[in-house]
Amino acid sequence: MTYSVAACHAKGKCATDKIFGANAAAAKAAAQYGKNKVINATIGAFMDEQERLACIPTVEKVFKNFSINHIIPYAPIAGLPDYLAAMIELTFADHKPEAYLDAVATAGGTGAIHHTIWNYSEIGDTILTSDWYWGPYKILCQDALRTLDTYTLFDEQQKFNIGAFSAKVREIIAKQNNLVIIINTPAHNPTGFSLSDSDWDQVLDLFKDCVKDTTKHIIPLIDIAYIDYAGEKNACRSFLKKFGNLPANILPILACSMSKGFTMYGQRTGVMIGISSNKEVITEFQSINQFTSRATWSNINYSAMKLLADIYQDKRLLAQAEQERGEYYALIRKRADIFMREAQEVNLHMLPYIAGFFITVPVENPEAVCEKLHEDHIFAVPLAKGIRIAVCAVTSEKMTGMAGKFAKAIQAVSIQ
């Protein structure tokens, strides 16, 4: 481009999404060769065993029964009060921390990430996340005139690398007063990894040590988009209790979404939940994030918020929805188990998977390996250091044998 009227900070912005690009390539191949011959392991949405985008039946039933007056109204900027209350209760289950809590509705989990970056870091600041991360984190930082830095997520034993994490946290907090740290757990995208409770103990001990200097503030943004597919409901939420009684200059924020847990992907409905030992911090949290909502999307989807509130308030509907979601989780688990078992049989190295929508295979030349896989009509997402496989989207039948084809493609590329 030789001529531009854009502001200086906007010149040159362009985002090519590899996930949607890979999905488009899979769709093209399906049209050419037939859907039955193509494996589409690209998109982060649950597909049933007939390869149809699935919606939790109870969610679909409630949504279809809404009158037009439950679909078209404006919602309050902060979100429907019943929705916010329901999201808080569903998020914590039996592990609500001893702390002040409040919530603000957001445009999906992405909106919560946006608001946290904008309101809790300065222009020019560095945001921290792991070296394996969801690509839009970087775009969100760049668009807000921040920089994204990373630490090495796994140590040599394929455990959480507390040493690398500690070094990066201390390095950055020495240079700036506020540090936003994006931690995607449980069921991390793209690896399926989850921090353990003992990992969290080490993380929080580090934060407490760093904020003994009261001019410093640490804002851990925990992206829990996949928490409803991370294991037994309370077991995978036990770490949330640890956010109680923290120093006032540590503000955990949870980025929650209806996209995965309630299969309402395109409705773009989420929430950010602030957790603090200081009531003033939470009052400020509610005020400034509501303000930023007004300045970006104004308000969000009324009907999706109404749907969640109605399901939560009817314990029979809630039990049904959770049972149906549990069946989806079990199917994803079955697919992942097939891939992991076969990967072990063919000596295919993969990153440690605990639960969730994705598995990642580390490779040296991801783009070339993905191109090689296209010869077998397999489509996955190339990352900087590996390939992401959406086990949520591949049927059990098609998952069978896929690990062996990955191993062969990697071998073929390595000897070229």
C-alpha positions in Angstrom: 0.0 0.0 0.0 1.5 3.4 -1.1 -1.3 5.7 0.0 -3.1 5.7 3.3 -5.4 8.0 5.3 -5.3 5.9 8.4 -4.0 7.2 11.7 -0.3 6.3 12.5 -1.2 3.6 15.0 -3.6 1.9 12.5 -1.4 1.9 9.4 -0.5 -1.6 8.2 -2.9 -3.5 10.4 -3.9 -6.8 8.8 -4.9 -10.0 10.4 -5.0 -13.3 8.5 -6.6 -15.9 10.7 -4.9 -19.3 10.2 -7.8 -21.1 11.8 -10.5 -19.8 9.5 -8.1 -20.1 6.5 -7.5 -23.8 7.3 -11.2 -24.4 7.7 -11.9 -22.8 4.3 -9.3 -25.1 2.7 -11.0 -28.1 4.3 -14.4 -27.0 3.1 -13.0 -26.6 -0.5 -11.5 -30.1 -0.3 -14.8 -31.5 1.0 -16.6 -30.0 -2.0 -14.0 -31.4 -4.4 -13.5 -34.9 -3.0 -16.5 -35.5 -0.8 -17.1 -34.8 2.9 -16.5 -38.4 3.9 -12.9 -38.3 2.5 -11.9 -35.1 4.3 -10.8 -34.7 8.0 -11.5 -31.2 9.2 -9.5 -30.8 12.4 -9.4 -27.0 12.3 -12.4 -25.3 14.0 -12.9 -25.0 17.7 -16.5 -26.0 17.9 -18.1 -29.3 18.9 -19.2 -31.4 15.9 -21.3 -34.5 16.6 -20.5 -38.0 15.1 -22.4 -37.0 11.9 -20.1 -34.0 11.6 -22.9 -31.5 12.3 -22.3 -28.4 14.5 -24.0 -29.5 17.7 -26.1 -27.5 20.2 -26.9 -28.7 23.6 -30.6 -29.9 23.2 -31.9 -28.1 26.3 -30.2 -24.9 25.1 -31.8 -25.2 21.7 -35.2 -26.0 23.1 -35.3 -23.0 25.5 -33.9 -20.7 22.8 -36.5 -21.7 20.2 -39.3 -21.1 22.7 -38.4 -17.5 23.2 -40.9 -14.9 22.1 -39.7 -12.0 19.9 -39.7 -9.8 23.0 -37.0 -12.0 24.5 -34.8 -11.7 21.4 -34.8 -8.1 20.2 -34.6 -5.8 23.3 -31.6 -3.8 24.3 -29.9 -5.1 27.5 -28.3 -3.1 30.3 -24.7 -2.1 29.5 -23.4 -4.1 32.4 -25.6 -7.1 31.5 -28.8 -8.6 32.7 -28.5 -8.9 36.6 -29.9 -12.4 36.6 -27.4 -13.4 33.9 -24.5 -12.0 35.9 -25.6 -13.7 39.1 -26.0 -17.0 37.2 -22.6 -16.7 35.6 -20.9 -16.1 38.9 -22.6 -19.1 40.5 -22.0 -21.4 37.5 -18.4 -20.3 37.2 -17.3 -21.0 40.8 -19.7 -24.0 41.6 -18.6 -25.1 45.1 -15.3 -23.1 45.0 -16.3 -19.5 45.5 -13.4 -17.7 47.1 -13.5 -15.5 50.2 -13.5 -12.2 48.3 -15.5 -9.4 46.8 -16.9 -10.4 43.4 -18.6 -8.6 40.6 -19.2 -9.3 36.9 -19.6 -7.3 33.7 -21.1 -8.8 30.5 -18.8 -8.9 27.5 -18.8 -9.8 23.9 -17.7 -13.4 24.4 -14.5 -14.3 26.3 -12.6 -12.2 23.8 -14.4 -9.1 25.1 -13.2 -9.8 28.7 -9.6 -10.1 27.4 -10.0 -6.8 25.5 -11.3 -4.9 28.5 -8.6 -6.3 30.9 -5.8 -5.3 28.5 -7.3 -1.8 28.0 -8.2 -1.0 31.6 -5.4 -2.7 33.6 -2.2 -2.0 31.5 -0.7 1.2 30.2 -0.2 2.0 26.5 3.2 0.6 25.6 3.1 -2.0 28.4 4.1 -5.6 28.0 1.4 -8.3 28.5 2.6 -11.8 29.4 1.3 -15.3 28.3 2.8 -18.7 27.5 4.7 -19.5 24.3 1.9 -21.8 23.3 -1.1 -19.4 23.0 -4.3 -18.6 21.1 -3.3 -16.3 18.3 -5.8 -13.4 18.9 -4.1 -12.6 22.2 -1.3 -11.0 20.2 -3.8 -9.1 18.0 -5.7 -7.8 21.0 -2.4 -6.5 22.5 -1.2 -4.9 19.2 -4.5 -3.2 18.6 -4.4 -1.7 22.1 -0.8 -0.5 21.5 0.6 -3.1 23.9 3.3 -5.8 23.4 2.8 -9.5 24.0 5.8 -11.4 25.5 5.9 -15.1 26.4 7.5 -17.6 28.7 8.3 -21.3 28.0 5.2 -23.2 29.2 6.7 -26.7 29.6 9.9 -27.7 31.3 12.0 -30.7 30.3 9.6 -33.1 32.2 6.6 -31.6 30.3 5.4 -30.0 33.5 4.4 -26.4 34.1 7.6 -24.4 33.9 7.5 -22.3 37.0 11.1 -21.3 36.7 10.6 -19.7 33.2 7.3 -18.2 34.4 8.9 -16.7 37.5 11.8 -15.2 35.6 9.6 -13.5 33.1 7.2 -12.1 35.7 10.0 -10.6 37.7 11.7 -9.2 34.6 8.6 -7.4 33.4 7.2 -6.2 36.8 10.6 -4.6 37.5 10.0 -2.3 34.4 6.3 -1.5 34.8 3.8 -1.0 37.7 1.0 -3.1 36.3 1.4 -6.5 34.8 -1.5 -8.3 33.0 -0.8 -12.0 32.7 -3.0 -14.1 30.5 -3.3 -17.7 31.8 -5.5 -20.0 29.7 -6.4 -22.9 32.0 -8.0 -25.4 32.5 -8.0 -27.2 29.1 -5.6 -24.7 27.5 -6.0 -23.7 23.8 -4.1 -25.1 21.9 -2.5 -27.9 24.0 -5.2 -29.2 26.3 -2.9 -28.6 29.3 -4.2 -27.5 32.8 -2.3 -26.0 35.7 -2.6 -28.2 38.8 -3.6 -26.9 42.2 0.1 -27.2 43.3 1.1 -25.2 40.2 -1.3 -22.5 41.3 0.2 -22.4 44.8 3.6 -21.6 43.3 2.1 -19.0 40.9 0.3 -17.2 43.7 3.3 -17.3 46.0 5.3 -15.7 43.3 2.6 -13.0 42.8 2.5 -12.3 46.6 6.2 -11.8 46.7 6.2 -9.5 43.7 3.6 -7.2 45.1 5.3 -6.7 48.4 6.3 -3.5 46.6 2.9 -1.8 46.9 3.5 0.3 43.8 3.2 -2.9 41.8 -0.1 -4.6 40.7 -0.5 -8.0 39.1 -3.7 -8.7 37.2 -3.8 -12.4 36.3 -6.4 -12.8 33.5 -7.6 -16.4 33.7 -9.1 -17.5 30.4 -11.5 -20.3 31.4 -13.3 -20.6 28.0 -13.0 -24.4 28.1 -13.6 -25.1 31.8 -16.9 -27.0 31.1 -14.9 -29.6 29.1 -12.0 -29.8 31.6 -13.2 -32.7 33.8 -15.5 -33.1 36.7 -17.3 -29.8 37.5 -15.9 -29.2 40.9 -12.5 -30.9 40.5 -11.5 -28.6 37.6 -12.6 -25.5 39.5 -10.9 -26.2 42.8 -8.1 -23.7 42.0 -10.7 -20.8 42.0 -10.9 -21.0 45.8 -7.3 -20.0 46.0 -8.1 -16.5 44.8 -9.6 -15.5 48.2 -7.9 -13.2 50.6 -5.1 -12.1 48.2 -3.3 -8.8 48.6 -5.4 -5.9 47.3 -2.8 -5.3 44.5 -3.5 -8.7 43.0 -6.7 -8.7 41.0 -7.6 -12.0 39.3 -10.1 -11.6 36.5 -11.9 -14.5 34.9 -12.7 -14.4 31.2 -15.9 -16.6 30.8 -17.9 -17.4 27.7 -21.2 -19.0 26.7 -19.6 -20.1 23.4 -18.3 -23.5 24.5 -20.1 -24.4 27.7 -23.5 -23.5 26.3 -22.7 -24.0 22.5 -23.7 -20.4 21.7 -20.6 -19.6 19.7 -21.9 -16.9 17.4 -24.1 -15.2 20.0 -20.9 -13.6 21.4 -22.0 -13.6 25.0 -19.5 -13.8 27.9 -18.6 -12.2 31.1 -15.6 -10.9 33.1 -15.5 -11.6 36.8 -13.3 -9.6 39.1 -12.1 -11.1 42.4 -10.5 -8.9 45.1 -10.0 -8.6 48.9 -10.7 -4.9 48.5 -14.3 -3.7 47.9 -13.1 -0.4 46.3 -11.1 -2.4 43.7 -14.3 -4.3 42.7 -16.4 -1.2 42.6 -13.9 0.4 40.3 -13.8 -2.9 38.3 -17.5 -2.7 37.6 -17.4 1.0 36.8 -14.5 1.1 34.4 -15.3 -2.0 32.5 -19.0 -1.0 32.0 -17.7 2.3 30.7 -15.4 0.5 28.2 -18.3 -1.6 27.1 -20.3 1.5 26.3 -17.3 2.8 24.3 -16.9 -0.4 22.2 -20.0 -2.6 21.6 -22.5 -0.7 23.9 -24.4 -3.7 25.1 -24.5 -7.4 24.2 -27.0 -10.1 23.2 -30.1 -9.9 25.3 -31.5 -13.3 24.3 -28.4 -15.3 25.1 -28.2 -13.7 28.5 -31.9 -14.4 29.1 -31.4 -18.0 28.0 -28.6 -18.7 30.5 -30.5 -17.0 33.4 -33.7 -19.0 32.6 -31.8 -22.3 32.5 -29.9 -21.5 35.7 -33.1 -20.6 37.6 -34.8 -23.9 36.6 -32.8 -26.6 38.3 -34.4 -29.3 36.1 -33.3 -27.5 32.9 -29.9 -26.9 34.4 -29.5 -30.6 35.3 -30.6 -31.6 31.8 -28.2 -29.1 30.1 -25.3 -30.3 32.3 -26.0 -33.9 31.5 -26.2 -33.3 27.8 -22.9 -31.3 27.9 -21.4 -34.2 29.9 -22.2 -36.5 26.9 -20.4 -34.1 24.6 -17.4 -34.0 27.0 -17.3 -37.8 27.1 -17.3 -38.0 23.3 -14.4 -35.4 23.0 -12.5 -37.4 25.6 -13.1 -40.6 23.6 -11.7 -39.0 20.5 -8.7 -37.6 22.3 -8.0 -41.0 23.9 -7.9 -42.6 20.4 -5.4 -40.1 19.1 -3.2 -40.3 22.3 -3.2 -44.1 22.2 -2.3 -44.3 18.6 0.3 -41.5 18.9 2.1 -43.6 21.6 2.0 -46.6 19.2 3.7 -44.7 16.4 6.0 -42.7 18.7 4.4 -39.4 17.8 5.3 -36.8 20.3 2.5 -34.5 21.5 2.3 -31.8 24.2 0.7 -32.9 27.5 -3.1 -33.1 27.1 -5.3 -33.1 30.1 -8.7 -32.2 28.6 -10.5 -29.8 26.2 -11.0 -29.2 22.6 -7.4 -29.3 21.3 -4.3 -31.4 21.0 -1.0 -30.0 19.8 1.8 -31.9 18.0 5.1 -30.0 18.1 6.9 -30.0 14.8 9.8 -28.0 13.2 8.0 -27.1 10.0 4.3 -26.8 10.7 3.3 -25.3 7.4 5.1 -27.9 5.4 3.7 -30.8 7.5 0.1 -29.4 7.1 0.7 -29.2 3.3 1.8 -32.8 3.4 -1.3 -33.8 5.4 -3.5 -32.3 2.7 -2.4 -35.2 0.5 -4.4 -37.4 2.9 -7.2 -34.8 3.0 -6.4 -34.0 6.6 -6.6 -30.3 7.6 -5.3 -28.9 10.8 -4.0 -25.5 12.0 -0.3 -24.7 11.7 1.1 -22.8 14.7 4.5 -21.2 15.2 6.0 -24.4 16.6 3.5 -27.1 16.0 0.1 -28.2 14.7 -3.2 -27.9 16.5 -5.8 -30.7 16.2 -9.4 -29.9 17.1 -10.5 -33.2 18.7 -13.8 -31.5 19.3 -14.5 -31.5 15.6 -13.2 -34.9 14.3 -15.5 -37.9 14.6 -14.2 -41.0 16.4 -14.2 -42.9 13.1 -12.0 -40.3 11.4 -9.8 -39.9 14.4 -8.8 -43.6 14.1 -5.6 -43.8 12.1 -4.9 -40.0 12.1 -1.9 -40.1 14.4 -0.1 -42.6 12.1 -0.7 -40.2 9.2 0.7 -37.3 11.2 3.8 -39.4 12.0 4.3 -40.3 8.3 3.8 -36.6 7.2 6.4 -35.4 9.7 8.9 -38.1 8.7 8.3 -37.2 5.0 8.9 -33.5 5.5 12.0 -34.1 7.7 13.8 -36.1 4.9 13.0 -33.7 2.1 
